[in-house]
Amino acid sequence: MNRILRSVLVVGAAAVALAACTSKDGGTPTPASTTNGGSTTTTKSSAKPSGPGALNLDKFTSDPCKILTPANLSALGGTFDPAKREDSPNGPGCGWVGTDVLKDSSYRVVLVVKGATLETYREGSKTLKAFRETTVAGYPAVSYDTASGTKDCTTVIGTSDKDAVLVQANIAPNDKANVGKPCDASEKLGATVVGILKG
C-alpha cells in the first residue's frame, strides 16, 4: 500500500504541475496510447469531464472513513484493520488495509478537493505502462498504475469539473476474486462510492 501511495503522490504532483501550465480551452481530442492486459489500443482523451451531474463530496470531507459502511467492506471480501484517516496533498482520504497480507486486499479512497481534476490525472498518467479511460457508474474515469497494473491500480473518477474521487486497490496474492485484475477492483469500488455520493 505504501508503494502505491508514493506512486500516486508522484503522479499527482506531476499532473498538478502540468495542469498549471496547460491551456484549459477545449481543442481537438488527441489519441492516447492505452495498455490493458498487455495489448495496446488507442482511445481519445476528452478535454473536460462530463457526467450525469456533479456530485457533492462535502458530506464526507471531515470524515472520509465514513464513506464505506460495514456492508460495503463486507462486499469487498476479506477482513480489514480499523479504517485509517489520511490527509494527502489532494484531499482527505481513508485506507482499509487487509489484515492478512496474503489473502486480504487493501483499499484507499481520497476525496480530491484541493484543485486537481480528472483532467489533471489523465494528463499525468496517460503515458504510463498501464492506463485506460473508462466510465464508472456513468462518470468519466481513468485507471492507471506506474508499474504493470497487475497488482495495484488507481482509478480517478471525475465527480465535477473541479473535484474528483480517487480509489486505489492493492490486491493480495491469494485474493482469488481479484488477482491480476486490480483496475477492475478499483473501478468496482469506485462505482460503490459514486452510488453513496449520489445518496
C-alpha positions in Angstrom: 0.0 0.0 0.0 2.9 2.3 0.7 4.3 1.8 -2.8 1.0 2.7 -4.5 0.6 5.7 -2.2 4.0 7.0 -3.1 3.3 6.3 -6.8 0.0 8.3 -6.9 1.6 11.2 -5.0 4.4 11.4 -7.5 1.9 11.2 -10.5 -0.5 13.6 -8.8 2.2 16.2 -8.1 3.5 15.9 -11.7 0.0 16.2 -13.0 -0.8 19.3 -10.9 2.3 21.0 -12.2 1.4 20.0 -15.8 -2.1 21.3 -15.4 -0.8 24.6 -14.1 0.9 25.3 -17.4 -1.6 23.7 -19.7 -4.3 25.6 -21.6 -7.9 24.8 -20.3 -9.7 25.6 -23.6 -11.2 22.7 -25.4 -9.3 21.9 -28.6 -9.4 18.7 -30.5 -9.2 15.5 -28.5 -5.9 13.7 -29.1 -5.3 9.9 -29.2 -3.7 8.4 -26.1 -1.9 5.0 -26.0 -3.7 2.7 -23.7 -2.3 -0.5 -22.3 -4.7 -3.1 -21.0 -3.7 -6.6 -20.2 -0.6 -6.3 -22.4 -2.4 -5.1 -25.5 -2.2 -1.5 -26.7 -5.2 0.3 -28.0 -5.9 3.9 -28.9 -8.6 6.0 -27.2 -9.4 9.6 -27.4 -8.9 12.0 -24.5 -11.7 14.4 -23.9 -10.8 17.9 -22.8 -13.3 18.1 -19.9 -15.0 15.6 -17.7 -18.7 15.2 -18.2 -21.2 13.0 -16.4 -24.8 12.7 -15.2 -24.5 15.6 -12.7 -21.9 16.9 -10.3 -21.5 15.0 -7.0 -21.1 16.8 -3.7 -18.2 15.5 -1.7 -18.7 17.8 1.3 -20.6 15.3 3.4 -17.5 13.1 3.8 -14.6 15.5 3.7 -14.5 15.9 7.5 -14.5 12.1 8.0 -13.8 10.2 4.8 -13.6 6.9 6.7 -17.4 7.0 7.0 -17.9 6.7 3.2 -17.8 2.9 3.4 -20.2 1.1 5.6 -19.5 -2.3 7.2 -21.8 -3.8 4.5 -19.7 -2.1 1.8 -16.5 -3.5 3.3 -18.0 -7.0 3.6 -18.8 -6.9 -0.1 -15.1 -6.4 -0.8 -14.3 -9.7 0.8 -11.6 -10.3 3.3 -11.1 -8.5 6.6 -9.6 -5.1 7.4 -7.7 -3.4 10.1 -9.5 -0.3 11.5 -10.0 2.4 9.0 -7.2 4.9 9.0 -7.8 8.6 8.0 -5.2 10.3 5.9 -4.6 13.8 4.6 -3.0 13.7 1.2 -1.9 16.7 -0.9 -5.0 16.2 -3.0 -7.6 15.9 -0.1 -8.8 13.9 2.8 -8.8 10.1 2.4 -9.1 6.8 4.2 -7.4 3.5 4.0 -8.7 0.0 4.7 -5.7 -2.4 5.0 -6.3 -6.1 4.7 -5.5 -8.0 7.9 -3.9 -10.9 6.1 -1.3 -9.7 3.6 -1.6 -12.9 1.6 -5.4 -13.1 1.1 -6.9 -9.7 2.1 -6.6 -6.9 -0.4 -6.3 -3.3 0.7 -8.2 -0.2 -0.5 -8.0 3.5 -0.2 -10.4 6.4 -1.1 -9.3 10.0 -1.4 -11.7 12.9 -1.9 -9.8 15.1 -4.3 -10.9 18.6 -3.3 -7.6 20.6 -3.4 -7.5 21.7 -7.0 -6.8 18.5 -9.1 -9.4 17.3 -11.5 -9.9 14.2 -13.7 -8.1 16.0 -16.5 -5.2 16.6 -14.2 -4.8 12.9 -13.5 -5.5 12.0 -17.2 -2.7 14.2 -18.4 -0.3 13.0 -15.7 -0.9 9.3 -16.2 -1.8 8.6 -19.9 1.9 7.8 -20.8 2.2 5.2 -18.0 2.6 1.5 -18.9 -0.9 0.6 -17.5 -3.5 3.2 -18.4 -7.1 3.1 -19.6 -10.0 5.5 -19.9 -13.4 4.3 -18.8 -16.7 5.3 -17.2 -17.6 4.4 -13.6 -21.3 4.4 -12.8 -21.8 6.8 -15.7 -19.0 9.2 -14.7 -15.8 9.6 -16.7 -12.7 8.0 -15.2 -9.2 6.9 -15.8 -7.4 3.8 -14.3 -3.6 3.5 -14.1 -0.6 2.1 -12.4 3.0 3.2 -12.5 4.1 -0.4 -12.8 2.4 -3.3 -14.7 -1.1 -2.9 -13.5 -1.4 -6.5 -12.3 -1.2 -5.9 -8.6 -2.1 -2.3 -7.9 -4.4 0.2 -9.6 -5.6 3.7 -9.1 -8.9 4.8 -10.5 -9.8 8.5 -10.6 -13.5 9.5 -11.2 -14.5 13.0 -12.3 -17.2 14.0 -9.9 -17.4 17.5 -11.2 -15.3 20.0 -13.2 -13.5 21.0 -10.1 -13.0 17.8 -8.0 -12.7 14.0 -8.2 -12.6 10.8 -6.2 -9.5 8.6 -6.2 -9.8 4.9 -5.4 -6.8 2.6 -5.0 -6.7 -1.2 -4.9 -3.7 -3.3 -3.7 -4.5 -6.9 -4.5 -3.3 -9.6 -2.2 -1.6 -12.6 -3.9 -4.2 -15.1 -2.7 -7.3 -12.9 -3.4 -8.7 -15.3 -6.0 -11.6 -13.0 -6.9 -9.3 -10.1 -7.8 -5.8 -11.4 -8.5 -4.5 -9.9 -11.7 -7.4 -7.5 -12.0 -6.7 -4.6 -9.7 -8.3 -2.0 -12.0 -11.5 -4.0 -12.2 -11.4 -4.0 -8.3 -10.7 -0.2 -8.0 -13.4 0.6 -10.6 -15.9 -1.6 -8.8 -15.3 0.1 -5.5 -15.4 3.4 -7.3 -18.9 2.6 -8.5 -19.9 1.9 -4.9 -18.5 5.2 -3.8 -20.3 7.1 -6.6 -23.6 5.4 -5.5 -23.1 6.5 -1.9 -22.3 10.1 -3.0 -25.4 10.2 -5.1 -27.3 9.2 -2.0 
